[in-house]
Amino acid sequence: MNKTILTLLLLVTLAGCKKNDPKPTFNGTYSGKFTFGTDKKNSTTKDAEVNFSNNNYSSTLGSGTFTVQKNKVISFTDKNYYTADFDWNMILNYNYTYEIKGDSLILTKKFDPVTDPERTLMANMFYQYRLKKVN
């Protein structure tokens, strides 16, 4: 009887453990499209390429370092200087959620007025890379 209870407790404990998904490593070149706008009808699409090497990245829209975080978030830190007369969100910088599907990588940046109140005016905007690994 005691062995049965002990075995059941062990099974319940193991079943309750949450498996941590390993953080992916990003290395190689990804090519595809960068889309930004307020919705599918009111958006602009451009060609884009991102090269990941160790914790560095270079892209058609910025270069610097990146860190893979929890909850499928990748944080980019651009190292360049820019003029103030354009949408700085066009630069691959700050936090993006990522989704990996085979050899495809989707990076999406949206602004949440609750967690990012300084950017409330940007709440309807999205910035998304849809990329495929080329090497």
Secondary structure by P-SEA (a helix, b strand, c coil): caaaaaaaaaaaaaaabbbbccbbbbbbbbbbbbbbccccccbbbbbbbbbbcccccccccbbbbbbbbccbbbbbbbccccccccccccccccbbbbbbcccbbbbbbbbbccccccccccccbbbbbbbbbcc
